């Protein structure tokens, strides 16, 4: 709360030319203090106490946008540890908003992580971002050793669509020995050409 108040106070001073250099220095200092593991942990604790529709949630999201992409690595690490699915959904929403402005490179890097749980949480965020550029790094995950990751990759590839995604799911369907996963892949293929389908 203290850092948020400091940020809000700085925002009230914007537009005053005589304070431009001082505000720039203060902003840099504040950003460096916030982009840290301790702050990310405190943020997640706070998310457990507020609603996503609340004004505080919106203020926190705006604050994170101000902090920039440096905070993403720490927020992604928090995804690894979060057991509460409701808090995870709030954090994922914040991460999505930050990536829309600052880019999703840390999310794509996280796809290489050994922790299947983290990878399975990152994949839907990439789906929500909705860019075809994520198809290529997602395709190999159709062969991931963990079923949860494979399922998430199928769903998001079907959502993103395009020839590369379609071909990858078709290849998986032909080669898999898992009956249930083959059914899911077949369903994904059948839905990919239907506009407006929410996978």
C-alpha positions in Angstrom: 0.0 0.0 0.0 2.8 2.4 0.8 4.4 2.0 -2.6 1.1 2.3 -4.3 0.4 5.6 -2.5 3.8 6.9 -3.5 3.0 6.1 -7.1 -0.3 7.8 -6.9 1.3 10.9 -5.4 3.8 11.0 -8.2 1.0 10.7 -10.7 -0.6 13.9 -9.3 2.6 15.8 -10.0 2.8 14.8 -13.6 2.5 17.7 -16.0 4.6 20.0 -14.0 7.7 20.9 -16.2 9.8 22.1 -13.3 9.6 18.6 -11.7 10.3 16.6 -14.8 13.8 15.5 -13.9 13.0 14.9 -10.2 10.0 12.8 -11.1 12.0 10.8 -13.6 14.5 9.9 -10.9 11.8 9.1 -8.4 10.0 6.9 -11.0 13.2 4.9 -11.7 13.8 4.4 -8.0 10.3 3.2 -7.4 10.4 0.8 -10.3 13.6 -0.7 -9.1 12.1 -1.2 -5.6 9.0 -2.8 -6.9 10.5 -5.3 -9.4 11.5 -7.8 -6.8 10.5 -11.2 -5.4 9.4 -9.8 -2.0 7.0 -7.3 -3.7 5.6 -10.0 -5.9 4.9 -12.2 -2.9 3.2 -9.4 -1.0 1.1 -8.6 -4.1 -0.1 -12.2 -4.3 -1.1 -12.1 -0.6 -3.1 -8.9 -1.3 -4.8 -10.5 -4.3 -6.2 -13.1 -1.9 -8.1 -10.4 -0.1 -9.6 -8.3 -2.9 -12.0 -8.9 -5.8 -10.9 -8.7 -9.4 -13.7 -6.2 -10.0 -12.6 -3.9 -7.2 -11.0 -0.4 -7.7 -8.0 -1.6 -5.8 -7.3 -4.4 -8.3 -7.5 -1.9 -11.1 -5.1 0.5 -9.3 -2.7 -2.3 -8.7 -2.8 -3.3 -12.3 -2.1 0.3 -13.4 0.8 0.4 -10.9 2.3 -2.8 -12.4 2.0 -1.3 -15.9 4.0 1.7 -14.6 6.6 -0.7 -13.2 7.1 -2.3 -16.6 8.2 -5.7 -17.8 10.9 -6.2 -15.1 8.2 -7.3 -12.7 7.0 -10.2 -15.0 9.7 -12.7 -14.0 8.8 -12.4 -10.4 5.0 -12.7 -11.0 5.6 -15.8 -13.1 7.6 -17.3 -10.2 4.6 -16.7 -8.0 2.4 -18.7 -10.4 4.6 -21.6 -9.7 3.8 -21.6 -6.0 0.1 -20.6 -6.1 -2.3 -23.3 -5.0 -5.5 -21.1 -4.9 -7.0 -21.1 -8.4 -9.0 -17.9 -7.7 -5.8 -16.0 -6.8 -4.1 -17.6 -9.8 -6.8 -16.3 -12.1 -6.3 -12.7 -10.7 -2.6 -12.9 -11.1 -2.9 -14.3 -14.6 -5.2 -11.4 -15.5 -2.6 -8.9 -14.3 0.2 -10.8 -16.2 -1.9 -10.7 -19.4 -2.4 -6.9 -19.1 1.3 -6.3 -18.5 2.2 -8.5 -21.5 -0.2 -6.7 -23.8 1.7 -3.5 -23.1 5.3 -4.7 -22.6 5.5 -8.0 -24.5 5.4 -11.7 -23.5 9.0 -12.8 -23.8 9.3 -13.9 -20.2 6.1 -16.1 -20.7 7.6 -17.7 -23.8 10.8 -18.4 -21.9 8.8 -20.0 -19.1 7.5 -22.6 -21.5 11.0 -24.2 -21.2 10.7 -24.6 -17.5 11.0 -28.1 -16.0 8.0 -27.5 -13.7 5.0 -28.9 -15.6 2.6 -27.0 -13.3 4.1 -23.6 -14.1 4.1 -24.4 -17.9 0.5 -25.4 -17.7 -0.4 -22.1 -16.1 1.6 -20.0 -18.6 0.0 -21.6 -21.7 -3.5 -20.2 -21.2 -2.2 -16.7 -20.6 -0.5 -16.9 -24.0 -3.9 -18.0 -25.4 -5.6 -15.0 -23.9 -3.0 -12.8 -25.5 -4.1 -14.3 -28.8 -1.1 -13.8 -31.0 -0.2 -16.2 -33.8 3.5 -15.7 -32.8 2.9 -18.1 -29.9 2.0 -21.0 -32.1 5.6 -22.0 -32.9 6.8 -22.2 -29.2 3.6 -24.1 -28.3 3.8 -26.8 -30.9 6.6 -28.8 -29.2 4.5 -28.9 -26.0 2.0 -31.3 -27.8 4.7 -33.9 -27.0 5.4 -32.8 -23.4 5.9 -35.6 -20.9 3.0 -34.4 -18.8 -0.6 -34.8 -19.9 -1.7 -31.5 -18.3 0.7 -29.5 -20.5 -0.3 -31.4 -23.6 -3.9 -30.7 -23.0 -3.3 -27.0 -22.4 -1.2 -26.8 -25.5 -3.9 -28.4 -27.6 -6.6 -26.1 -26.3 -4.6 -22.9 -26.9 -3.3 -24.0 -30.3 -6.9 -24.6 -31.4 -7.8 -21.2 -30.0 -5.0 -19.4 -31.8 -5.8 -21.3 -35.0 -3.9 -21.1 -38.3 -2.4 -23.6 -40.6 0.7 -24.4 -38.5 -1.5 -25.0 -35.4 -3.9 -27.2 -37.4 -1.1 -29.3 -38.9 0.5 -29.8 -35.5 -2.7 -31.0 -33.9 -3.4 -33.3 -36.9 0.1 -34.8 -36.7 -0.4 -35.4 -33.0 -3.7 -37.0 -33.6 -2.2 -39.4 -36.2 0.7 -40.4 -34.0 -0.6 -40.6 -30.4 -1.4 -43.9 -28.8 -3.6 -42.2 -26.1 -7.2 -42.8 -27.0 -8.7 -40.0 -24.9 -6.1 -37.5 -26.0 -6.8 -38.5 -29.7 -10.5 -37.8 -29.1 -9.6 -34.4 -27.7 -7.3 -33.6 -30.6 -10.0 -34.6 -33.1 -12.5 -32.4 -31.3 -10.1 -29.5 -31.4 -9.6 -29.9 -35.2 -13.3 -30.0 -35.8 -13.8 -26.8 -34.0 -10.9 -24.8 -35.4 -12.8 -23.7 -38.5 -15.8 -22.5 -36.5 -15.6 -18.7 -35.9 -16.1 -17.5 -32.4 -15.5 -20.8 -30.6 -14.0 -20.3 -27.2 -11.7 -23.2 -26.5 
